[in-house]
Amino acid sequence: MKQKIPYQAFIPLVLFLFFMGCKERRQTENISASVKMKSEPVNQKWSEQMAQSIMTRHPESYQIEDRDTPKWGYTHGLVLNAFLQLYKETGDETYYNYVKGYLDELINADGSIKTYPFEDYNIDKINPGKLLFTFYEKTREEKYLKAMQLLRKQLEEHPRTSQGGFWHKKRYPSQMWLDGLYMGAPYYAQYAVTYGDAENLADVAKQFELIQEHAIDPETKLLYHGWDESKEQKWANPVTGVSPNFWSRSLGWYAMALVDVLDYFPEDHPKRALLISYLNQLVEALIPFQHESGLWYQVPTMGDKEGNYLEASGSAMFAYAIAKGVNKRYLDTYFKTVANKAFDGLTQKLIKRNDDGTITLTQVCAVAGLGGDPYRDGSYEYYVNERIQTNDPKGTGPFIMAALQLGR
């Protein structure tokens, strides 16, 4: 004989299923509302749209550049510096914590840095160090200070040209690249000013003076990507030592280096006016090569020659450097129109909106260099045939910074 179960016994189960259904429905509604908000960013600034898109694609900050494991790298330093600027602008701790997650993955309690080979003397490895100043100032955790001291020690021992210019890397002897000015000079200047070492600002300025002396083209006033003091590289001009072509992103690195390093030169410093004159000269030289869209070509002087293309990272770097230069009164206010035109080109030509509301930056040169193995000869064909990719951090970071400087 079957035992009859009283209906009251089913009440807890019915209530449980009812509330679970309500909870699931609320969660679905919340997700839908979130996606809708992202896909219709009526008043959301481009800087936050890009930052939130990056965080959506890379929940952990070390995953930037599609990494599976943490690595101390200049690209992370670039993007996360943009996040710090965004944090300072908005006060949103989400951006601060995103950066902190990266540093805490890579910096040990004793200040040593994982995946950082000191003995390589690679100037690129200095760039992420710029993040450390903010975190040491805010937390007073000794590991951040010790890591800064380690990077400063690298600069102290870093190999140099006969006139005192930092080699790009130990394995690239006697070579200075425009990229290296951004990687090393702003950190060097900030450390000098922050830790009572201000006499070294003259040494910082010397890095720019040497580039201007050796890498500038007397006709266009643009700077070549690299200079080999020894003139031994196959890419080097046998008379001048310069590489064969101009590259937009290398010029972008240099422009950003100038406006960022000037943050640390007091108004009465004898080299400050010189650095400002270099910035003005560079911006004046870039304007004739700005495309009607506002963007610049991968090889800026070659226009629409077969294979050339409008490139995102260099254009974003120029937009940032020019806008900041105007905001800091290093450049005439007229140049703000140049920066805005460049940013319009990025948003109208190279930004795509995805179904989930995130945004994608297209047409970024993935990487370009000189020498190495396989050998990179600096030819036009080399630059236009390097890989192009979307959402490369060398484009997304400067995009955020340009948006902040322009208030876009």
C-alpha positions, 0 to 999 in steps of 0.5 A: 500500500502506497503512503500518501504524501501530504500536499504541504510537503511540496510547498518548500519545493514550489517556493524554492523553484519560484524564487530561483526562477525570479532570480534567473529572470532578474539576472537575465534582465540585468545582463541584457540591460548591461549589454544594452548600455554598452551597445548604446553608449550615449554619453560614455567617453571613448576613453572608458569605452576602450578601457571597458572593451579591453577589460571585457576581452582580458579580465586579468590585466596580464592577459593584454596582448592575448597572453596566457601567463604574466610577462613584464613588457612595454606594451602592458606598461603602455596600456596600463599607464593609460588606465592609470590616467583614466583612474586619475581622471575618473576616480574609478577604482576599477581602473586602479585595481586592474593595473595593481593586479598586473604589478602584483602578479609580477613584482615579488616582495623583495622588489625583484621582477618576474620575467625581467632579465636585467642582464639583457639591458633592454630599454623596453623593459624600463617602460612598465616602471612608470606605473610604480610611482603611483603605487608606491606613493599610494601604498608605501609598499617597499616592493614597489620602491625596490623594483623602481631602484632595480630599473634605475640600476639598469639605466645606470649600467646600460651600455651607451654610444660614445656620446652617451646615448642609451643603446636600444638593447645589448643585442643591438649594439651602438644603436638608438631607436626612436622607440627607446626614447619613450621606453626610457626617458620619461621614467629616467626623468620622473625618477630623477625628480622624485628621488633627488637626482634632478641633475640627471635631467641634463642626461635625459635631455642628451638622449633627445639631443643625440637623436636630433643630431643623428637621426633627423632628415634635413629635408622633411625634418622627420626622424628616421626609425633608427641610427647605428653609430657604428654604421655596421648594420646592413640597414644603416646608411654607410655615411650617416648610419640612419635606417632607410625609412620613416615609420609612423609609430616610431615617430609616435613613440618619439612625440609621446616621449617629448610631451611626457618627459617635459612633465618633469623639466621645471620651467627654469631648466636650461634644456626645457625650451630645447625639448619644446622646440623639438616637439614643435619641429616634429609636429610641423613636419608631420602636418604635411603628411596627414591624410585627409581622413586625419590619419597617417600612413604606415610609411608616412612619406609614401602616401597611397603607394601600393601596400601602404595603409592608414595606420592606427597606432602612430595616428593615435600617438600623434593625436595624444602628443599633439593634444597634450602639447597644446594642453600644456602650452608647448604648442599653439592652440591651432594644433588642437584641430590637428589632434581632433582631426586625427581622433575623428579619423580613428573613430570614423575609419578604424573603430568598429562596434561589436555585437556585445557593445565593445569596440575594436581598433583596426589596422594596427601594425603588430610590430616592426624593428630593425636587424635581428633574426630574421633580419629586418632591413627597414625597407618600404616593403618590410614596413608595409608587409609586417602583420596588421592586427586588431586591438593591438595594445600599441594602438589601444593605449594611445587611443585612451590617452588621446581621448583623455587629452581631447576630452572626447 
